[in-house]
Amino acid sequence: MDNDVFLGLVRVFDQNLEAALITVTSALGSTPCKPGAKMLVDINGTTTGTIGGGCGEDEARREAFKVIASRTSKVYYLNMVADGIQEEGMVCGGIMGLFIDYLGHQNPLEQINLNRHYLSALMSDNPTLVTVIEALDEQLIGKKLFTRSTGDAFGDLGSEKLNRVAIKKAIAGGEKLFPQLICFDSEFEICEPSMACFRLFIEPPTTTLHLVIIGAGYIAQSLVAMAKVLGYDVTVLDDRPALANSTRFCLADRIICDDFERGLDFININPQTFIVIVTRGTYSDKVCLRKVINQPTRYIGMTGSYRKVKALKSELEEEGIDSESLQKLYSPIGLKIRAETPAEIAVSILGQVIKVQKQLA
């Protein structure tokens, strides 16, 4: 969740305001935002966040006011292929499904409390949120539950069977890094949208994806520049002051100039962390790989030839590192695109990172 939207929600609940939270739940064709994007509209007309701007966002904002007035959440489809919208300059040519959720004192107390607990969990845990956006029983629309990283669940979707399948999908969805729209039939089996009796929107933790680049050479410079364009939070670690500095890495979110092992102790590594090892030599590669291989990372990639990597893995196995753990290492690193220059190598690495992030590997 965007930090500004998060703070806006905190303000809504702290001040007991009425508002509507617009969430993109589906995107067909060319659209300005993808599922998971949010915009908060309060009763005074203040908006926080964006779902793409332009006249489409204005239309969504008008629908949000209707939701606030009726105090009833709903699904709305924003059609950006309609003639009128194209005439006004929005030529994306797609359709965005929106869930516009009423937030306010007219909600049941248990729902208000659940929203507050979820916001609190976002600050200390990695909760996965499940929202009923469509159901045969309209009273279920807008009901929520969330699961913590421990697997504990909070909330109620209004049906024990629905709760069970939702919790199962939420736990599985927490391992993904993108939202999902899941349809169930009357028997609570996954089905095609045309057969759906229930549609659930599952939002995994949306902590900013963290790229840790260990090594501050030329490849690292290209990686930082490209990763920031892609929206990653980037950390660079190296033990050489002449390289690990803000002059060379002005776009990096943080630069750690320290011994590799000690420097890694200062980095919070979690399932949203992608680690790229591009140090100056085999010894430092080995030190870093030994330190991170059993961490809960999403990705670990390391430069090196097949021969070098095989030898390094063998050495680590002899030192007690489990061979199964070493299987998650991507090395030689990057997609096979015959990359030669530092920039081309950075493209191949980030292509592989995105592939893993989207669970296509």
C-alpha positions in Angstrom: 0.0 0.0 0.0 1.3 3.5 -0.9 2.5 5.2 2.2 0.3 8.3 1.5 -2.8 6.2 1.2 -1.8 4.4 4.4 -1.5 7.7 6.3 -4.8 8.9 4.8 -6.5 5.8 6.1 -5.0 6.3 9.5 -6.4 9.9 9.5 -9.9 8.6 8.4 -10.1 6.2 11.3 -8.4 8.4 13.9 -10.8 11.3 13.1 -13.8 9.1 12.5 -14.3 10.5 9.0 -16.4 9.1 6.1 -14.5 8.1 3.0 -14.3 5.7 0.1 -11.3 3.6 -0.8 -11.0 2.8 -4.5 -8.9 -0.3 -5.3 -8.1 -1.5 -8.8 -9.1 -5.2 -8.8 -8.8 -6.0 -12.5 -7.3 -4.6 -15.6 -8.2 -5.6 -19.1 -6.3 -4.2 -22.1 -4.2 -1.0 -21.8 -4.8 0.7 -18.4 -2.9 3.3 -16.5 -2.8 1.3 -13.3 -2.6 -2.4 -12.4 -4.5 -4.4 -9.7 -3.7 -3.2 -6.2 -3.5 0.5 -7.0 -5.5 2.6 -4.6 -7.0 6.1 -4.2 -8.7 7.4 -1.1 -11.5 9.9 -1.4 -12.8 11.5 1.8 -16.1 13.2 2.4 -14.5 16.6 1.9 -13.3 15.7 -1.6 -9.7 15.3 -0.7 -8.0 12.5 -2.6 -4.9 10.6 -1.7 -3.1 8.2 -4.1 -4.0 7.7 -7.7 -5.5 5.2 -10.1 -4.1 6.8 -13.2 -5.2 10.4 -13.3 -7.2 12.1 -16.0 -10.9 11.9 -16.7 -11.1 8.2 -15.7 -9.9 9.1 -12.2 -12.5 11.9 -12.1 -15.2 9.4 -13.0 -14.0 7.1 -10.2 -14.0 10.0 -7.8 -17.7 10.8 -8.6 -18.6 7.1 -8.0 -16.8 7.3 -4.7 -19.0 10.2 -3.6 -22.0 8.0 -4.5 -20.7 5.3 -2.3 -20.1 7.7 0.6 -23.7 9.0 0.1 -25.3 5.6 0.0 -22.8 4.1 2.6 -22.7 1.0 0.4 -19.6 -0.5 -1.1 -19.7 -1.6 -4.8 -17.9 -2.8 -7.8 -17.5 -0.3 -10.7 -16.0 -0.9 -14.1 -14.2 2.1 -15.6 -14.4 1.8 -19.4 -11.6 3.6 -21.1 -12.6 2.5 -24.6 -15.9 4.4 -24.5 -16.2 7.1 -27.2 -16.8 9.9 -24.7 -13.7 9.1 -22.7 -11.5 8.9 -25.8 -12.8 12.3 -26.9 -11.6 13.7 -23.6 -8.1 12.5 -24.1 -8.0 9.1 -22.2 -7.0 6.7 -24.9 -5.6 3.9 -22.8 -8.1 1.5 -24.4 -8.8 -0.8 -21.5 -11.2 -1.5 -18.7 -10.4 -1.3 -15.0 -12.5 -3.1 -12.4 -12.7 -1.0 -9.2 -13.9 -1.9 -5.8 -15.1 1.2 -4.0 -15.3 0.5 -0.3 -17.3 2.6 2.0 -15.4 3.6 5.2 -17.1 5.4 8.0 -19.0 5.3 11.3 -22.0 3.6 9.6 -20.0 0.5 9.1 -20.5 -2.3 11.7 -18.1 -1.9 14.7 -16.4 -5.2 14.0 -15.6 -4.0 10.5 -14.2 -0.7 11.7 -12.1 -2.5 14.3 -10.8 -5.0 11.6 -9.7 -2.2 9.4 -7.8 -0.6 12.3 -6.2 -3.9 13.2 -5.2 -4.4 9.6 -3.5 -1.0 9.4 -1.7 -1.8 12.7 -0.6 -5.1 11.3 0.9 -3.4 8.2 3.3 -1.6 10.4 4.7 -4.7 12.1 3.9 -7.7 10.0 3.2 -8.9 6.5 -0.6 -9.4 6.5 -2.6 -10.6 3.5 -6.0 -9.0 3.1 -9.1 -10.8 1.6 -12.1 -8.7 0.6 -15.4 -10.0 -0.8 -16.1 -7.8 -3.8 -19.0 -9.7 -5.2 -21.5 -12.2 -3.7 -25.0 -13.5 -4.3 -25.8 -12.2 -0.8 -25.1 -8.5 -1.1 -24.7 -8.2 2.7 -21.3 -10.1 2.3 -19.9 -7.5 -0.1 -17.1 -5.5 1.6 -16.5 -8.1 4.3 -12.8 -8.8 5.0 -10.4 -10.9 6.8 -6.6 -10.9 6.9 -3.9 -13.4 7.7 -0.6 -12.6 9.4 2.7 -14.2 8.5 2.2 -16.6 11.3 -0.9 -18.0 9.6 -3.3 -16.5 12.2 -6.5 -15.1 10.7 -8.7 -12.2 11.8 -12.1 -11.2 10.5 -15.2 -12.9 9.1 -16.5 -13.1 5.5 -20.0 -14.1 6.7 -19.7 -17.8 5.9 -17.6 -20.5 7.6 -16.9 -22.3 4.3 -16.0 -19.0 2.6 -13.7 -18.2 5.5 -11.9 -21.6 5.1 -11.2 -21.3 1.4 -10.3 -17.6 1.8 -7.8 -18.3 4.5 -6.2 -21.1 2.5 -5.9 -18.8 -0.5 -4.7 -15.9 1.6 -1.9 -18.0 3.1 -0.9 -19.1 -0.4 -1.3 -15.6 -1.7 1.0 -14.2 0.9 3.9 -15.9 -0.9 3.1 -13.9 -4.0 4.0 -10.3 -4.7 0.9 -9.3 -6.6 -2.9 -9.1 -5.9 -5.2 -11.8 -7.2 -8.9 -11.9 -8.1 -10.3 -15.4 -7.3 -13.8 -16.7 -8.3 -15.7 -19.4 -6.5 -18.9 -21.2 -7.4 -21.7 -22.2 -5.0 -19.7 -25.2 -3.9 -16.7 -23.0 -3.1 -14.6 -24.4 -5.9 -12.5 -22.1 -8.1 -14.4 -21.3 -11.3 -14.5 -19.1 -14.3 -15.8 -15.5 -13.7 -19.0 -16.3 -15.6 -19.9 -19.0 -13.1 -18.9 -17.1 -10.0 -21.1 -16.8 -6.9 -18.3 -15.2 -5.0 -15.4 -13.0 -6.0 -12.6 -12.4 -3.6 -9.7 -9.9 -4.0 -6.6 -11.1 -2.3 -3.9 -8.5 -1.5 -0.5 -9.8 -0.3 1.9 -7.6 1.7 2.8 -4.7 -0.6 6.1 -3.8 1.1 8.3 -2.1 -1.4 10.5 -4.6 -3.2 14.0 -4.4 -1.9 17.0 -5.0 -4.2 20.3 -5.5 -2.4 23.3 -5.2 -4.6 26.5 -6.6 -3.0 29.4 -5.1 -4.8 29.8 -1.5 -6.1 31.4 -1.9 -9.5 30.2 -0.9 -13.0 27.4 -3.5 -13.1 26.0 -2.2 -9.8 25.9 1.4 -11.2 23.7 0.2 -14.1 21.6 -2.0 -11.8 20.8 0.9 -9.4 19.7 3.3 -12.2 17.5 0.7 -13.9 16.1 -0.7 -10.6 15.0 2.8 -9.4 13.1 3.3 -12.7 11.3 0.0 -11.9 10.4 1.2 -8.4 12.7 -1.0 -6.3 14.1 0.2 -3.0 17.8 -0.2 -3.5 20.7 -0.8 -1.1 24.3 -1.0 -2.2 26.9 -2.7 0.0 30.7 -2.7 -0.6 33.8 -2.4 1.6 35.6 0.1 -0.6 35.0 3.8 0.3 36.1 4.9 -3.2 33.2 2.9 -4.7 30.5 2.8 -2.1 29.6 6.4 -1.9 26.8 8.8 -2.8 28.8 10.4 -5.7 28.7 7.1 -7.7 25.3 6.0 -6.4 23.2 9.1 -6.0 20.0 7.2 -6.9 20.5 4.5 -4.3 18.2 4.6 -1.2 21.0 3.6 1.0 24.8 2.9 0.7 26.6 0.7 3.2 30.4 0.9 3.2 31.5 -1.8 5.6 32.9 -5.3 5.8 30.5 -7.6 3.8 29.5 -9.8 6.6 29.1 -7.0 9.1 27.3 -4.8 6.5 24.7 -7.6 5.8 23.8 -7.5 9.5 22.4 -4.0 9.0 20.0 -5.1 6.2 16.5 -6.4 6.9 16.2 -9.4 4.7 12.6 -10.7 4.1 10.5 -12.4 1.4 10.4 -9.1 -0.5 14.3 -9.0 -0.7 16.2 -9.7 -4.0 19.9 -10.1 -3.6 22.4 -9.7 -6.3 26.0 -10.6 -5.6 28.5 -8.9 -7.9 31.6 -8.5 -5.7 35.2 -8.3 -7.0 36.2 -11.9 -6.3 35.5 -15.5 -5.5 36.3 -15.1 -1.8 34.0 -12.2 -1.2 31.3 -13.9 -3.2 31.6 -17.0 -1.0 31.5 -14.9 2.2 28.3 -13.1 1.1 26.6 -16.3 -0.3 27.3 -18.1 3.0 25.7 -15.2 4.9 22.5 -15.0 2.9 21.8 -18.4 1.5 19.5 -19.5 4.4 17.8 -16.1 4.7 14.1 -15.8 3.6 15.0 -14.0 0.4 12.9 -14.0 -2.8 15.9 -14.2 -5.0 19.7 -14.7 -4.8 21.8 -14.3 -7.9 25.5 -14.3 -8.2 27.9 -13.6 -11.1 30.4 -16.3 -12.1 31.1 -19.1 -14.6 29.5 -22.5 -14.3 32.9 -23.9 -13.2 33.4 -21.2 -10.5 29.9 -21.6 -9.1 30.2 -25.4 -9.0 33.4 -25.2 -7.1 32.1 -22.6 -4.7 28.9 -24.7 -4.0 31.1 -27.7 -3.3 33.2 -25.7 -0.8 30.1 -24.5 1.0 28.6 -28.0 1.2 31.8 -29.2 2.8 31.4 -26.4 5.3 27.9 -27.6 6.2 25.7 -25.6 4.0 22.7 -27.8 2.9 22.8 -28.6 -0.9 19.1 -28.0 -1.1 19.5 -24.4 0.1 22.2 -23.8 -2.5 19.7 -24.9 -5.2 17.9 -21.6 -5.0 20.9 -19.7 -6.2 20.6 -18.2 -9.6 24.1 -18.5 -11.1 25.5 -17.8 -13.6 23.2 -14.8 -13.1 20.7 -13.3 -15.5 18.7 -14.2 -18.5 20.5 -15.6 -21.5 20.6 -12.6 -23.8 24.3 -12.7 -24.7 24.9 -9.7 -22.5 28.3 -8.2 -22.7 28.4 -4.6 -21.4 27.7 -3.7 -17.7 24.4 -2.2 -18.8 23.4 -5.3 -20.8 24.3 -7.5 -17.9 22.2 -5.3 -15.6 19.2 -5.7 -18.0 19.6 -9.5 -18.0 19.8 -9.6 -14.2 16.8 -7.4 -13.7 14.9 -9.4 -16.3 15.5 -12.5 -14.2 14.6 -10.7 -11.0 11.2 -9.6 -12.5 10.6 -13.1 -13.8 11.1 -14.5 -10.3 9.0 -11.7 -8.8 6.1 -12.5 -11.1 6.6 -16.2 -10.4 7.4 -17.1 -13.9 10.7 -18.9 -13.2 
